Amino acid sequence: MDYIRQGRIRIDRRRCPQLVTYHDPCNYGRKAQMRFGHGFFEEPRWILSQCVERWVDLYPNRMNQTCCGGGGGTLTTGYNDERVFYGRRKMEQIQATGAEMIVVPCHSCHGQLESIKQHYGMAGLDVKYLWELVADALVIE
């Protein structure tokens, strides 16, 4: 955020023309709010708004968001059928937005969404890290 605000990096929002949505990871949002008194809800949305022309929030979001099913080490437990089933609500939320891309800052969320999207008929969904979206939008002269 500081680099964008200070003009140390320049962003071109036109580089991402598709409709984008954002997922609030449990640890960055709800758990951080409960433990430390500050959940990272607005910061990633501000960065997102600098990087894309069109985005829509998932519902519910922020403190009421739905876990993607990838947290707590579930990606490596071997309970893949259960993990895929648990992620159905998140996939339904994404489908409801009509978004072509979901942006996440969390490695577990990225891995979960990337691995289950084909199970829900969403193989074409682009799953990107927030940093990756910033990198894609960078103006390099």
Backbone as JSON Lines, residues from 0, in Angstrom:
{"i":0,"aa":"M","n":[0.83,-1.19,0.0],"ca":[0.0,0.0,0.0],"c":[0.87,1.25,0.0]}
{"i":1,"aa":"D","n":[1.9,1.24,0.84],"ca":[2.77,2.42,0.93],"c":[3.44,2.7,-0.41]}
{"i":2,"aa":"Y","n":[3.95,1.66,-1.06],"ca":[4.63,1.86,-2.33],"c":[3.69,2.44,-3.39]}
{"i":3,"aa":"I","n":[2.47,1.98,-3.41],"ca":[1.5,2.5,-4.38],"c":[1.16,3.95,-4.04]}
{"i":4,"aa":"R","n":[0.87,4.21,-2.78],"ca":[0.52,5.57,-2.35],"c":[1.64,6.56,-2.59]}
{"i":5,"aa":"Q","n":[2.88,6.14,-2.34],"ca":[4.03,7.02,-2.5],"c":[4.47,7.16,-3.95]}
{"i":6,"aa":"G","n":[3.88,6.39,-4.83],"ca":[4.26,6.44,-6.23],"c":[5.55,5.7,-6.54]}
{"i":7,"aa":"R","n":[6.04,4.91,-5.59],"ca":[7.27,4.14,-5.81],"c":[7.05,3.04,-6.83]}
{"i":8,"aa":"I","n":[5.82,2.57,-6.91],"ca":[5.44,1.67,-7.99],"c":[4.18,2.23,-8.64]}
{"i":9,"aa":"R","n":[4.09,2.02,-9.93],"ca":[2.91,2.48,-10.66],"c":[2.13,1.27,-11.15]}
{"i":10,"aa":"I","n":[0.81,1.41,-11.09],"ca":[-0.1,0.33,-11.42],"c":[-0.99,0.77,-12.57]}
{"i":11,"aa":"D","n":[-1.26,-0.14,-13.49],"ca":[-2.2,0.11,-14.59],"c":[-3.38,-0.85,-14.43]}
{"i":12,"aa":"R","n":[-4.5,-0.31,-13.99],"ca":[-5.71,-1.12,-13.74],"c":[-6.25,-1.76,-15.01]}
{"i":13,"aa":"R","n":[-5.93,-1.23,-16.16],"ca":[-6.46,-1.76,-17.42],"c":[-5.86,-3.12,-17.78]}
{"i":14,"aa":"R","n":[-4.81,-3.51,-17.11],"ca":[-4.16,-4.8,-17.42],"c":[-4.98,-6.0,-16.95]}
{"i":15,"aa":"C","n":[-5.99,-5.75,-16.14],"ca":[-6.85,-6.84,-15.67],"c":[-8.3,-6.46,-15.96]}
{"i":16,"aa":"P","n":[-8.77,-6.76,-17.16],"ca":[-10.12,-6.34,-17.54],"c":[-11.25,-7.24,-17.01]}
{"i":17,"aa":"Q","n":[-10.93,-8.47,-16.57],"ca":[-11.99,-9.38,-16.15],"c":[-12.58,-8.99,-14.8]}
{"i":18,"aa":"L","n":[-13.77,-9.53,-14.51],"ca":[-14.41,-9.31,-13.23],"c":[-13.69,-10.16,-12.18]}
{"i":19,"aa":"V","n":[-13.35,-9.52,-11.06],"ca":[-12.54,-10.15,-10.02],"c":[-13.32,-10.12,-8.7]}
{"i":20,"aa":"T","n":[-13.08,-11.12,-7.86],"ca":[-13.61,-11.11,-6.5],"c":[-12.47,-11.42,-5.54]}
{"i":21,"aa":"Y","n":[-12.69,-11.18,-4.26],"ca":[-11.64,-11.32,-3.24],"c":[-12.14,-12.21,-2.11]}
{"i":22,"aa":"H","n":[-11.3,-13.11,-1.66],"ca":[-11.6,-14.0,-0.53],"c":[-10.85,-13.54,0.71]}
{"i":23,"aa":"D","n":[-11.57,-13.38,1.82],"ca":[-10.96,-13.04,3.11],"c":[-10.47,-14.3,3.79]}
{"i":24,"aa":"P","n":[-9.15,-14.51,3.88],"ca":[-8.66,-15.69,4.6],"c":[-8.97,-15.59,6.09]}
{"i":25,"aa":"C","n":[-9.26,-16.72,6.69],"ca":[-9.6,-16.76,8.12],"c":[-8.51,-16.12,8.98]}
{"i":26,"aa":"N","n":[-7.25,-16.5,8.74],"ca":[-6.16,-16.02,9.6],"c":[-5.89,-14.53,9.43]}
{"i":27,"aa":"Y","n":[-6.0,-14.01,8.23],"ca":[-5.7,-12.6,7.98],"c":[-6.83,-11.69,8.43]}
{"i":28,"aa":"G","n":[-8.02,-12.23,8.49],"ca":[-9.18,-11.42,8.8],"c":[-9.76,-11.7,10.16]}
{"i":29,"aa":"R","n":[-10.64,-12.68,10.21],"ca":[-11.41,-12.97,11.42],"c":[-10.51,-13.31,12.61]}
{"i":30,"aa":"K","n":[-9.55,-14.22,12.41],"ca":[-8.7,-14.62,13.53],"c":[-7.79,-13.48,13.99]}
{"i":31,"aa":"A","n":[-7.26,-12.7,13.05],"ca":[-6.44,-11.55,13.43],"c":[-7.26,-10.52,14.2]}
{"i":32,"aa":"Q","n":[-8.49,-10.31,13.78],"ca":[-9.37,-9.36,14.48],"c":[-9.6,-9.82,15.91]}
{"i":33,"aa":"M","n":[-9.91,-11.09,16.08],"ca":[-10.2,-11.6,17.43],"c":[-8.96,-11.64,18.32]}
{"i":34,"aa":"R","n":[-7.8,-11.95,17.76],"ca":[-6.58,-12.06,18.56],"c":[-5.86,-10.75,18.79]}
{"i":35,"aa":"F","n":[-5.81,-9.92,17.74],"ca":[-4.97,-8.72,17.8],"c":[-5.74,-7.42,17.7]}
{"i":36,"aa":"G","n":[-7.04,-7.49,17.49],"ca":[-7.86,-6.29,17.41],"c":[-7.86,-5.61,16.05]}
{"i":37,"aa":"H","n":[-7.2,-6.23,15.07],"ca":[-7.21,-5.66,13.71],"c":[-7.15,-6.79,12.69]}
{"i":38,"aa":"G","n":[-8.24,-6.93,11.96],"ca":[-8.26,-7.87,10.86],"c":[-7.91,-7.14,9.57]}
{"i":39,"aa":"F","n":[-7.21,-7.81,8.7],"ca":[-6.82,-7.18,7.43],"c":[-7.93,-7.38,6.4]}
{"i":40,"aa":"F","n":[-8.9,-6.47,6.46],"ca":[-10.05,-6.52,5.55],"c":[-9.97,-5.41,4.5]}
{"i":41,"aa":"E","n":[-9.7,-4.21,4.93],"ca":[-9.74,-3.07,4.01],"c":[-8.47,-2.91,3.19]}
{"i":42,"aa":"E","n":[-7.33,-3.26,3.78],"ca":[-6.06,-3.1,3.08],"c":[-6.01,-3.87,1.76]}
{"i":43,"aa":"P","n":[-6.33,-5.17,1.77],"ca":[-6.28,-5.88,0.49],"c":[-7.32,-5.38,-0.51]}
{"i":44,"aa":"R","n":[-8.46,-4.91,-0.02],"ca":[-9.49,-4.38,-0.93],"c":[-9.01,-3.08,-1.58]}
{"i":45,"aa":"W","n":[-8.27,-2.27,-0.83],"ca":[-7.73,-1.04,-1.4],"c":[-6.71,-1.38,-2.48]}
{"i":46,"aa":"I","n":[-5.83,-2.33,-2.2],"ca":[-4.84,-2.75,-3.19],"c":[-5.55,-3.3,-4.42]}
{"i":47,"aa":"L","n":[-6.55,-4.13,-4.2],"ca":[-7.32,-4.69,-5.32],"c":[-7.93,-3.6,-6.18]}
{"i":48,"aa":"S","n":[-8.49,-2.58,-5.53],"ca":[-9.12,-1.49,-6.28],"c":[-8.13,-0.68,-7.1]}
{"i":49,"aa":"Q","n":[-6.85,-0.73,-6.71],"ca":[-5.81,-0.04,-7.48],"c":[-5.37,-0.87,-8.69]}
{"i":50,"aa":"C","n":[-5.59,-2.19,-8.62],"ca":[-5.05,-3.11,-9.63],"c":[-6.05,-3.56,-10.68]}
{"i":51,"aa":"V","n":[-7.34,-3.44,-10.41],"ca":[-8.34,-3.93,-11.36],"c":[-9.42,-2.87,-11.58]}
{"i":52,"aa":"E","n":[-10.04,-2.95,-12.74],"ca":[-11.11,-2.0,-13.05],"c":[-12.44,-2.43,-12.46]}
{"i":53,"aa":"R","n":[-12.68,-3.75,-12.42],"ca":[-13.97,-4.24,-11.95],"c":[-13.78,-5.37,-10.94]}
{"i":54,"aa":"W","n":[-14.35,-5.16,-9.75],"ca":[-14.33,-6.24,-8.78],"c":[-15.59,-6.17,-7.93]}
{"i":55,"aa":"V","n":[-15.95,-7.31,-7.37],"ca":[-17.15,-7.44,-6.56],"c":[-16.79,-8.26,-5.32]}
{"i":56,"aa":"D","n":[-17.39,-7.89,-4.2],"ca":[-17.14,-8.62,-2.96],"c":[-17.94,-9.91,-2.93]}
{"i":57,"aa":"L","n":[-17.39,-10.91,-2.28],"ca":[-18.15,-12.12,-1.99],"c":[-19.16,-11.81,-0.9]}
{"i":58,"aa":"Y","n":[-20.18,-12.63,-0.8],"ca":[-21.14,-12.49,0.29],"c":[-21.33,-13.86,0.93]}
{"i":59,"aa":"P","n":[-21.16,-13.95,2.24],"ca":[-20.72,-12.91,3.17],"c":[-19.22,-12.67,3.06]}
{"i":60,"aa":"N","n":[-18.76,-11.61,3.73],"ca":[-17.35,-11.27,3.67],"c":[-16.89,-10.7,5.01]}
{"i":61,"aa":"R","n":[-15.64,-10.31,5.05],"ca":[-14.99,-9.77,6.24],"c":[-15.19,-10.73,7.42]}
{"i":62,"aa":"M","n":[-15.71,-10.27,8.55],"ca":[-15.85,-11.11,9.74],"c":[-16.82,-12.27,9.53]}
{"i":63,"aa":"N","n":[-17.68,-12.17,8.55],"ca":[-18.69,-13.21,8.31],"c":[-18.36,-14.11,7.14]}
{"i":64,"aa":"Q","n":[-17.15,-14.0,6.62],"ca":[-16.77,-14.8,5.47],"c":[-16.83,-16.29,5.78]}
{"i":65,"aa":"T","n":[-16.87,-17.08,4.73],"ca":[-16.88,-18.53,4.84],"c":[-15.48,-19.05,4.54]}
{"i":66,"aa":"C","n":[-14.99,-19.94,5.38],"ca":[-13.68,-20.55,5.16],"c":[-13.7,-21.31,3.84]}
{"i":67,"aa":"C","n":[-12.57,-21.3,3.14],"ca":[-12.46,-22.01,1.87],"c":[-12.31,-23.51,2.06]}
{"i":68,"aa":"G","n":[-11.95,-23.92,3.27],"ca":[-11.75,-25.34,3.54],"c":[-10.31,-25.79,3.47]}
{"i":69,"aa":"G","n":[-9.4,-24.86,3.18],"ca":[-8.0,-25.23,3.02],"c":[-7.13,-24.95,4.24]}
{"i":70,"aa":"G","n":[-7.68,-24.35,5.25],"ca":[-6.87,-23.97,6.41],"c":[-6.63,-25.13,7.37]}
{"i":71,"aa":"G","n":[-5.82,-24.87,8.36],"ca":[-5.56,-25.85,9.4],"c":[-4.82,-27.09,8.92]}
{"i":72,"aa":"G","n":[-4.14,-26.97,7.8],"ca":[-3.36,-28.08,7.3],"c":[-4.15,-29.11,6.51]}
{"i":73,"aa":"T","n":[-5.39,-28.79,6.18],"ca":[-6.23,-29.78,5.48],"c":[-5.69,-30.17,4.11]}
{"i":74,"aa":"L","n":[-4.87,-29.33,3.51],"ca":[-4.33,-29.68,2.2],"c":[-3.41,-30.89,2.26]}
{"i":75,"aa":"T","n":[-2.88,-31.19,3.43],"ca":[-1.92,-32.29,3.55],"c":[-2.41,-33.43,4.43]}
{"i":76,"aa":"T","n":[-3.67,-33.41,4.85],"ca":[-4.16,-34.45,5.77],"c":[-4.52,-35.75,5.1]}
{"i":77,"aa":"G","n":[-4.77,-35.7,3.79],"ca":[-5.21,-36.91,3.11],"c":[-6.71,-37.05,3.04]}
{"i":78,"aa":"Y","n":[-7.44,-36.15,3.7],"ca":[-8.9,-36.19,3.66],"c":[-9.41,-35.32,2.51]}
{"i":79,"aa":"N","n":[-9.03,-35.69,1.31],"ca":[-9.33,-34.86,0.15],"c":[-10.81,-34.77,-0.16]}
{"i":80,"aa":"D","n":[-11.55,-35.87,-0.04],"ca":[-12.98,-35.82,-0.32],"c":[-13.7,-34.86,0.62]}
{"i":81,"aa":"E","n":[-13.32,-34.9,1.88],"ca":[-13.93,-34.01,2.86],"c":[-13.56,-32.55,2.59]}
{"i":82,"aa":"R","n":[-12.3,-32.32,2.23],"ca":[-11.82,-30.96,1.94],"c":[-12.55,-30.38,0.73]}
{"i":83,"aa":"V","n":[-12.73,-31.18,-0.29],"ca":[-13.44,-30.73,-1.48],"c":[-14.89,-30.43,-1.13]}
{"i":84,"aa":"F","n":[-15.52,-31.31,-0.35],"ca":[-16.91,-31.1,0.05],"c":[-17.05,-29.83,0.89]}
{"i":85,"aa":"Y","n":[-16.13,-29.62,1.83],"ca":[-16.2,-28.44,2.7],"c":[-16.08,-27.14,1.91]}
{"i":86,"aa":"G","n":[-15.32,-27.17,0.83],"ca":[-15.11,-25.97,0.02],"c":[-16.28,-25.6,-0.86]}
{"i":87,"aa":"R","n":[-17.35,-26.4,-0.87],"ca":[-18.47,-26.14,-1.77],"c":[-19.13,-24.8,-1.53]}
{"i":88,"aa":"R","n":[-19.25,-24.38,-0.29],"ca":[-19.91,-23.09,-0.01],"c":[-19.11,-21.91,-0.57]}
{"i":89,"aa":"K","n":[-17.8,-21.99,-0.46],"ca":[-16.96,-20.93,-1.01],"c":[-17.09,-20.89,-2.52]}
{"i":90,"aa":"M","n":[-17.11,-22.06,-3.15],"ca":[-17.25,-22.11,-4.6],"c":[-18.62,-21.58,-5.04]}
{"i":91,"aa":"E","n":[-19.66,-21.86,-4.26],"ca":[-20.99,-21.32,-4.57],"c":[-20.98,-19.8,-4.48]}
{"i":92,"aa":"Q","n":[-20.29,-19.26,-3.49],"ca":[-20.19,-17.8,-3.35],"c":[-19.48,-17.19,-4.55]}
{"i":93,"aa":"I","n":[-18.4,-17.82,-4.97],"ca":[-17.64,-17.31,-6.12],"c":[-18.51,-17.36,-7.37]}
{"i":94,"aa":"Q","n":[-19.19,-18.47,-7.59],"ca":[-20.08,-18.61,-8.75],"c":[-21.15,-17.52,-8.75]}
{"i":95,"aa":"A","n":[-21.68,-17.2,-7.59],"ca":[-22.76,-16.21,-7.48],"c":[-22.31,-14.82,-7.93]}
{"i":96,"aa":"T","n":[-21.02,-14.52,-7.84],"ca":[-20.53,-13.2,-8.25],"c":[-20.37,-13.08,-9.76]}
{"i":97,"aa":"G","n":[-20.2,-14.2,-10.44],"ca":[-19.9,-14.17,-11.86],"c":[-18.45,-13.82,-12.17]}
{"i":98,"aa":"A","n":[-17.62,-13.79,-11.14],"ca":[-16.21,-13.41,-11.32],"c":[-15.45,-14.46,-12.11]}
{"i":99,"aa":"E","n":[-14.48,-13.99,-12.88],"ca":[-13.6,-14.86,-13.65],"c":[-12.28,-15.11,-12.92]}
{"i":100,"aa":"M","n":[-12.05,-14.33,-11.85],"ca":[-10.81,-14.45,-11.09],"c":[-11.12,-14.25,-9.61]}
{"i":101,"aa":"I","n":[-10.47,-15.08,-8.78],"ca":[-10.54,-14.91,-7.32],"c":[-9.13,-14.57,-6.86]}
{"i":102,"aa":"V","n":[-9.03,-13.54,-6.03],"ca":[-7.75,-13.09,-5.5],"c":[-7.69,-13.42,-4.02]}
{"i":103,"aa":"V","n":[-6.58,-14.02,-3.6],"ca":[-6.37,-14.4,-2.21],"c":[-4.94,-14.05,-1.8]}
{"i":104,"aa":"P","n":[-4.71,-13.66,-0.55],"ca":[-3.34,-13.42,-0.11],"c":[-2.72,-14.63,0.59]}
{"i":105,"aa":"C","n":[-3.5,-15.66,0.84],"ca":[-3.07,-16.79,1.67],"c":[-2.7,-18.01,0.83]}
{"i":106,"aa":"H","n":[-1.57,-18.63,1.16],"ca":[-1.09,-19.81,0.42],"c":[-2.07,-20.98,0.55]}
{"i":107,"aa":"S","n":[-2.59,-21.23,1.74],"ca":[-3.52,-22.34,1.94],"c":[-4.8,-22.14,1.14]}
{"i":108,"aa":"C","n":[-5.32,-20.92,1.16],"ca":[-6.53,-20.62,0.39],"c":[-6.27,-20.79,-1.1]}
{"i":109,"aa":"H","n":[-5.14,-20.3,-1.56],"ca":[-4.79,-20.42,-2.98],"c":[-4.74,-21.9,-3.39]}
{"i":110,"aa":"G","n":[-4.04,-22.7,-2.6],"ca":[-3.93,-24.13,-2.9],"c":[-5.27,-24.83,-2.9]}
{"i":111,"aa":"Q","n":[-6.1,-24.52,-1.93],"ca":[-7.43,-25.12,-1.83],"c":[-8.29,-24.76,-3.04]}
{"i":112,"aa":"L","n":[-8.41,-23.48,-3.33],"ca":[-9.28,-23.05,-4.42],"c":[-8.78,-23.56,-5.77]}
{"i":113,"aa":"E","n":[-7.48,-23.54,-5.95],"ca":[-6.9,-24.05,-7.2],"c":[-7.19,-25.54,-7.36]}
{"i":114,"aa":"S","n":[-7.13,-26.28,-6.26],"ca":[-7.28,-27.73,-6.35],"c":[-8.73,-28.2,-6.44]}
{"i":115,"aa":"I","n":[-9.69,-27.37,-6.01],"ca":[-11.09,-27.84,-6.03],"c":[-11.93,-27.21,-7.14]}
{"i":116,"aa":"K","n":[-11.43,-26.23,-7.84],"ca":[-12.26,-25.51,-8.8],"c":[-12.83,-26.42,-9.88]}
{"i":117,"aa":"Q","n":[-12.08,-27.39,-10.35],"ca":[-12.59,-28.28,-11.38],"c":[-13.71,-29.17,-10.86]}
{"i":118,"aa":"H","n":[-13.73,-29.49,-9.57],"ca":[-14.79,-30.31,-8.98],"c":[-16.15,-29.6,-9.03]}
{"i":119,"aa":"Y","n":[-16.12,-28.28,-9.16],"ca":[-17.35,-27.49,-9.16],"c":[-17.61,-26.84,-10.52]}
{"i":120,"aa":"G","n":[-17.02,-27.39,-11.56],"ca":[-17.26,-26.9,-12.91],"c":[-16.69,-25.51,-13.16]}
{"i":121,"aa":"M","n":[-15.62,-25.18,-12.45],"ca":[-15.03,-23.85,-12.56],"c":[-13.56,-23.93,-12.95]}
{"i":122,"aa":"A","n":[-13.24,-24.86,-13.84],"ca":[-11.84,-25.05,-14.23],"c":[-11.22,-23.78,-14.81]}
{"i":123,"aa":"G","n":[-12.03,-22.91,-15.42],"ca":[-11.52,-21.68,-16.0],"c":[-11.31,-20.54,-15.02]}
{"i":124,"aa":"L","n":[-11.68,-20.75,-13.76],"ca":[-11.51,-19.7,-12.74],"c":[-10.02,-19.46,-12.53]}
{"i":125,"aa":"D","n":[-9.62,-18.21,-12.64],"ca":[-8.23,-17.83,-12.41],"c":[-8.07,-17.55,-10.91]}
{"i":126,"aa":"V","n":[-7.17,-18.27,-10.25],"ca":[-6.9,-18.09,-8.82],"c":[-5.55,-17.41,-8.71]}
{"i":127,"aa":"K","n":[-5.52,-16.21,-8.13],"ca":[-4.26,-15.46,-8.05],"c":[-4.01,-14.98,-6.63]}
{"i":128,"aa":"Y","n":[-2.72,-14.92,-6.31],"ca":[-2.31,-14.27,-5.07],"c":[-2.47,-12.76,-5.24]}
{"i":129,"aa":"L","n":[-2.66,-12.07,-4.14],"ca":[-2.74,-10.61,-4.19],"c":[-1.45,-10.02,-4.73]}
{"i":130,"aa":"W","n":[-0.31,-10.53,-4.28],"ca":[0.99,-10.03,-4.78],"c":[1.13,-10.27,-6.28]}
{"i":131,"aa":"E","n":[0.59,-11.38,-6.75],"ca":[0.68,-11.72,-8.17],"c":[-0.13,-10.73,-9.01]}
{"i":132,"aa":"L","n":[-1.28,-10.33,-8.48],"ca":[-2.11,-9.34,-9.16],"c":[-1.37,-8.0,-9.24]}
{"i":133,"aa":"V","n":[-0.72,-7.61,-8.15],"ca":[0.08,-6.38,-8.16],"c":[1.18,-6.48,-9.21]}
{"i":134,"aa":"A","n":[1.87,-7.61,-9.25],"ca":[2.95,-7.8,-10.23],"c":[2.41,-7.7,-11.66]}
{"i":135,"aa":"D","n":[1.24,-8.27,-11.91],"ca":[0.65,-8.22,-13.24],"c":[0.29,-6.8,-13.66]}
{"i":136,"aa":"A","n":[-0.07,-5.96,-12.69],"ca":[-0.51,-4.6,-12.98],"c":[0.62,-3.58,-12.98]}
{"i":137,"aa":"L","n":[1.84,-4.0,-12.62],"ca":[2.97,-3.06,-12.55],"c":[3.28,-2.42,-13.9]}
{"i":138,"aa":"V","n":[3.58,-1.15,-13.84],"ca":[4.06,-0.44,-15.01],"c":[5.58,-0.37,-14.88]}
{"i":139,"aa":"I","n":[6.26,-1.01,-15.82],"ca":[7.72,-1.04,-15.79],"c":[8.22,-0.26,-16.99]}
{"i":140,"aa":"E","n":[8.99,0.76,-16.73],"ca":[9.5,1.63,-17.8],"c":[10.97,1.42,-18.03]}
